[in-house]
Amino acid sequence: MAGTPVWSVDPRTGKQLEEVAAEATPEDVDRAVRAAHQARGALADAALRARFLRAAAEFLDGAGQAVVEAADAETALGSGRLTGELARTTGQLRAFADAVEEGSHLDVRIDRADPSLSPPRPELRRYKVPLGVVAVYAASNFPLAFSVPGGDTASALAAGCPVVVKAHPDHPATSELCASLLRRAAVACGLPAELVTVLHGFDAGVELVRHPLVSAAGFTGSVRGGRALFDAAAARPVPIPFHGELGSLNPVVVTPAAAAERAEEIGSGLAGSVTLGVGQFCVKPGLVLVPEGPDGDRLTGALATSLGESGPGVLLDHRMRENFLAGVRERAALPGVTAPVAPGPGGEHAVGAGFLSVRAATLLEGGAHEVLLEECFGPVTVVVRYAGQGEAAAVLDRLGGNLSATLQLSRAETEGAPGPAAALIAQVTGLAGRIVVNGWPTGVAVAPAQHHGGPYPAATSHSTSVGGTAIERWLRPVAYQSVPDALLPPELREANPLGLPRRVTGTA
């Protein structure tokens, strides 16, 4: 293979498994993008797009055992977790096929001409068209659902956009396998294989976002990496939309009444959410506001017990392991910070889960303690003990944007008249894209009403990367004024030959 080799690595041992590919050169990136651009017209037919998405799901399901085995070998996430992730991945492909056939994502609107208005209104017809080639940057922690066959790819193809994926270095063999299945599905449907291409290498990712024929990008990863690509997308001669999910603390607030009512239940539930996927979910609760006093002590006691029973786990790669251990050491060394259950090494290749604790008054002093308000990727959370609602609100005011915010409330607070709980919901609505009450944020349902995004740095746009409306990221509106019916796109013609939902002069 020419170029720098790309190896598949076993995170359980750190050993190389196989040489999978070579890092893409600038010429490779250019060829891939140009081929995708040339193939974009093949996705114009909605029925064929839907057929392709369903075929992709069938090909992935048919090779399910091989896909899960490849992903587990490279990520150590386990066959059970990955089997569920594969089902989620194929499910969202089929869901986008349904959305393509239903057609409401095109947002067809027609305003009849009305010369009696002042000023007079001409005939206007509006819908949305695909942007063009989409660059997708795969995530480390979801080798299927947020990677080559994942939501960014599925939604872009559903919108009619070809995709060039920059594979994540943690799972190159899985990426190549999934790409081959998607390309086979395309060919089986009579479509060009170039509608989906995978590239490897850091430099290839930078070249990709800068390519003049790339029209938009989707990213899931770190604040540092995502912000660099976001800036590059904005600095182009022709800037492009960059939909990035960058990082999130996902705060949890436990009210005094909730702690009094079910401290042990909340503590054990929190432990399960923090350790799910070895703490590598993007919506892992990273900061938890717990009231001072005996009820809060019972909660943290239950948390400590559950975390102590969780056992060590393997992170996605050794670089992440070192970053996790360094991040925990930095936080634990701060004045006033304790480690009731110390996170740390769990053997040569694994880590142990735990939590840190600090008083809200100490955190609010700022300075070096600001690092506690930053995400630490892995199985750790920071418990902040607060003395009253004012302290809890002050801590929340210090947070940046988040994917989620969770409130643990008592029965009386959920069933009674609006009070402090309503004020809490209002406050966290300003800093998160999804509000959870008496649940946990890990486990993001793929549903039409879902929103997986949030204020910066959780995301760089106001769009979602999960759910039916994720397709909107790859479309732009076009209005046609006084255009004869025969010259209109089929989606806008008076007879509505495609049977699309539409709003006519404000009425559905």
N, C-alpha and C positions, 0 to 999 in steps of 0.2 A: 504494500500500500504506500502511495506517495504521501508526503506531508507528515505532520506529527501524528503518531498513532493515538487512537482513542481506545482506552481499555475499560472493560467491565471489571468492577472490583467488588469483592465480597466484604461488606462492612462488618461481618461477624469475626473476620480474621485479618482484614486488611490486605489480603492477597489478590493479585490480579487473576481474573478468570479467563478472559479471552480478549484478543485485539478485535474490536468491533468495526472500526472505521478509521478514517483519517480526518483531522481537522480541515474544514473547508477553507480554501484559498479565496481571495477576492474574486477570482475568475469563476470559481464554483458558485459563489453567492450570486454573481451576475447571471450565470446561466440558469440557475434555479428560479430566480425572480422573473427573468424574461420568459422562460417556459411557462410559468404560472400565469403571467400576464397574457400570453398568447392563448392560453386555454380558457380564459375567463368566460368567453362567450358560450362555452359548452354548458354553463350552469344557468343559462337564461330561462330554460323551461322549468317551471315550478314542479310539475309532476315528476320530471326526471330527477330533480334535486331531491325530492322526497324519497323516490325509489333508491337513490344512491345512499342516502342516510340510513335507510332501513337495511340495505345490503351491507353497509359497513358494520352495523350492529350484528347482523347475522354472521359475518366473517369473524368478528371478534369473539362472539359466543362460541362459534364452531371451534376456534383455536383456544378456548378458554383455559384449558389445563396448561398449555405451553406458555400462554401469556402470564398466568399467575406464577408459574414456576420461574420464569425469567425475571419477573418483577421481584419476587421474594429473594432470589439469589443476589440481587443488586441492592435491595433496600432493607432486608431483614424485617419487613413489616408483617410477615406471617401470611399463610395461605388463607386463613379465615377472613382477615381484614381485607386482603386483596381480592378475594372472591366477591365480597360485598362491593368493593370499589369497582370491579369490572361490571357488575350488574347495574350500578349507578351510571357508569359510563355508557353502556349500551342503552340503558333506559332513557338517558337524555338525548342520545342520537335519535331514538324513535320519537321522543317528545317534540324535537325540533322538526322532524318529518311531518308530524301532525300539524304543527304550527304553520309550516309552509303551505300545506293544503288548505288550512282554514283561512289564512291570508290577512288577518287583522293587523299583523306587524307592518303591512304596507301603509296603514293609516290613510286609506283613500277618503278624500274629502272633495265634495263638489259644491260650489256656490253658483247658483243660477244668476244669469245676468239680470240686473234690475236697474233700468234707466231712471226710475223714479227717485232713487236715493241721491243724496247730495254728499259727496260727489257720486256720480253714477257708478254702479258696480258692473264690471265686465264678467263674462263667463270665466270661472276659474276652476281648474281641476288639479288636484295635488295628490301625489303619492311618493313613495320612497324607492330609491334605486341603490344598488350595491356600490360600495366605494371602490373596489378593486382588490388587488393583492393585499392580504393581511399577513403580517409577521406575528407569529405566536412564540412566546418565550415560556418553555415548559417549567413546571414547578418541581422542586425536589421531593416534597412530602406527599404528593399524589401522583405516582408514576403513570396512572391511567386517567383519572377524572380531571386532572388539571395539567395534562401533558399532551402527547401527540394526538390521541383520540378524544381529548377532553372537551370541556365546555367551550373554550375559546374557538377551537377548531370546528366543533359541531355547529356553533351558532354562526360562525363566519361562512361555512359552506351553506348553511340554511339561508343566509342572506344573499347567496350567489357570489361569494368571494373565494377565490383560490387561496390556499394557505401554504406558507413556508414556515416550518417550525424549527426553531433553534432548540435542539434537544438539551436536556439537563445532563451534566456530566455524571450524575449519580446513577443514571439508569440508561446508558446508551444502547445496550442490547435490547431492552424492552422497547425503547423508542424505535429502533430499526424494525423490530418484529411488528409493532403496531402500524407503523407507516406502510410496511409491505402489505398488510391486510387491508388497509384503507385504499391503497393503490389498486389492489386486486379487485376490490369492490367496485371501484370506479370503472375499470376495464370491463368487468362483468356487466355493467350497465351501459356500455358503449361510450363511456366518457374517457378523456385523457387521464393517464396516470399522474401527469404533472399537476393536477389539481391539488395534490398533497405531496410535499417534499420535506425531507428532514436534513438539517445541516448540523454539524458539530463544531465546537470551538468558541472560545470567548471572542476572539477577533471577528469571527463570522457573525456573531450577534450584533456587534457594533456596525459592521458593514451592512448588515441587513436593514437596520433601522434607518440608515442613511441612503439606501438605494432609492433613486428617483421614481421607480415604478412601484414601490411599496406605498400603499395608501393609508394604512392604519396599523396599529400594533396592540397586542394584548400581552400583559406580563403578570406573573405571580412570583414574588420572591422578596428579597431584602430591600430595605429603604435605600441603602447605598447603591446597589446595582440598579434598582428600578429608577432612582432619581437620575443616575448618569444617563440611562437610555431615554428617559423622559426629556432631559435637557437636550440630548442629541436630536430627538424628534422635533423639538421646538426650534432648534437652531438651523434646521435645514433651510435651503432657499425657499422651498415650499413646505411649511410645517404640516405635520400630520397628527391626527388624534392618537394619543397614547393612553390606553386604558390599563393602568397599573394597579395591582394590589401589592402594597409595599410592607406593611407591618401593623400590628395591632396589639394593644395591651388587654383589651376586652375586660373592663372593670366589672366587678361584682359588688353590690351593696347589700349587706344583710342588716335589716332593721332590728332594733332591740326587741320588738314584739315577735319577729320571726325567730330570733335566736332563743327567746324564752319558750316558744312553742315547739320547736323541733331542731334544737342545736345539733344533736347527734346525726340526724338525717341529713342536714345541710353539710356537715363536716365530711361525712362519708361520700356524699354525692359530689362534693367539690374535689375530693381526692380522685374519684373516678374520671372526672372531666380533665383534671390536670395531667393524669398519667395516660389518657387515651392516646394511642399512637406514640407512646413514649414522649408525650408532651410536644409533639411536632405538628399539631393542628394549628392553622392560622387563627382559630378562634379559641384557643386555650385561654382560660382565665388567668391572667398574669398579675392582677392586683385585686385584692379582696378586702373590702372595708368591713370589719367586724367590730361590734361594740365592745368597749371595755366592761369588765365585771364578770360575775360567775357564769352567766349564760354564754358569753363569748368564750370563756375558758373551756366550757363543755364542748363548744363547737371546735375549737382548735385542738382539744384533746382527741376528739373523734377523727379529725383530719390527720393528726399525728399517727394514730393507730392504723388507719387505713393506708396511709403512705408507707408506713413501716412494713406493712404486709404485702406491698405491691411487687417487690423483687426488682432486680436490675433489668435494664433493657438496653438494646443496641440502637444508637442513633444512625442516621442515614449515611454518614461518612465520618471519617476520623477528624476531618477539619471541623465539622460541626461539634464533635465531641470536645475538642480542645477549646473551641469558642464557648461552649456551654460551661465547662469547668472554669475557664478564666472569668466568665461573667459572674458565676456564683461566687468565686473568691473575691472579686472586686466588691460585690454587694455585701457579702458577709463581713468584710473588714471595716465597714463604715461604723462610726460611733452610734450606739443605740440600736444597732441591728443584731438580732439574735437568730440562731438557727435551731429551733426546737427539733426539727428533723433535718439533718444536714444533707443537702444534695451533694453528690460528688461521684468519684469513680466507683464503678461496680464491677471491678475486674479490669483486665487489660484493654478490653474493647467495649465495655458497657458502662452505663451510668446508673446511679441510684437516685430515686425521686426524693424530694423533700420540699420544705418551705422555709422562708425567712419571715421574721416578724419585726415590726417597728411601730412606734407610737405615731399617730397622726401629727402630733405637735412637733416631733423630731423631723418628720418628712417635710413639713411645711416650712422648716427653716431654710430649705433649699440647699444651695451649694453642691457639694459632692453627692448629696442624697438624691439629686435629680435623676441619677442613673436608675433609681428604683422605679421611675416612671417610663422606662424604656423596656421594650420586649426583650426577654431572655429566652431564646429558642431551646426548648427542652423541658423536662419534667420538673419544673420549679414554679412556685408562685410566691408572691409577697403579700403577707397578711398585714394590713394596717389597722391597728386598734384605735378607734376613735371614741371621744368622750361625749359627743353630742352631735345633733344633726348639723350644726354649724361647722364643726370640724370635717364631717363627711362631705358636706357641700364644698368646702374650701379645697379639699383634696381633688374632688371631681373637676373643679375649676382650673386645676393645674394641668389637666390632661389634654393631649392632642386628639385628633380624630381616631375613631375606632370602628372596627367591623361590627362589634356587638357591645351591648351593655346589659347586665343582668341584675334584676332586683329579686331578692328573696324576701317575701312579705308574709305577714301572718294572715290567717283566715279573715280576721276582722278588718284588716287593711284592704283586702281585696273585695270584701262584701259590703263594707260600710260606706258612709258618706265620704266624698273626696276630702283629703287632708294632706298630711306630709307625704304620703305615698304618691299622690298626684303631682306634688311639687317635684319629687324625685324623678318621676317619669318625664316631666317637662324638662328637667335639667339634662338628663342623659339623652333625650331626643336630640339635643343640640350637639352631641359629641359622638353619636354612633349611628350606623346604618340599620341595625336590627336591635330591637328591645325585647328582652326575654324576661318573663315573670315566672318565678317558681319552677324554673327548669335550668338547663345548662346550655351554653352556646355551642358546644361541640356537637356535630351532627347537623349539617346544613341541608334541609330538605330541598329537593329539586322540584319546585312548584311554581305556577304562574305568579303567585303573589310574593315570592321570595325576593329579598334584596341582600346581595352579598357585596358590600362596598361601604363607603362611609367617608366622612371628611378626611382631608389629608392629615397624616400620612397613611391612613388606612387605604386610601385609593387616590388616584390622580384625576379622576373624573367622578361624576355623579351617577354613573351607570352601575349595573350589576353584572357580575360574571357568572351568576347562577340563576337559573329560572328562565322562563320564556322571554322576558324582556331583554335578556342578554343579546338577542339578535339585533336590537336597535343600535348597538355600537357600530355596526358595520354598514349602516344605511344612511343616506342623506335625502332630504326632501327636495322635490322639484315641482314647481307649479307651472301649469300650461294655461295661458290666457288667450281666449278667443281662437283656439285651435280647432279647425274642422274635425268632425268626429272621425272621418276616415284616416286622418293623419295622427290621431292620438294613439298612445300605447294601448294594447288590449285591456289593461287593467283599468283604464279610465273611460273607455267607450260607453256610450249611453246604454247600449243593450246589456252591458255587464256580462260579456261572454264567459268570463272565468268564474262568475258567481261570487265575487268578493264582497265582504261586508264593507259598507261605505256610509258616510254621513253626507246627506244632501241638504244644503242650506241650513246646517246646524241640527238636523234631525237624523237619527240613526235609521 
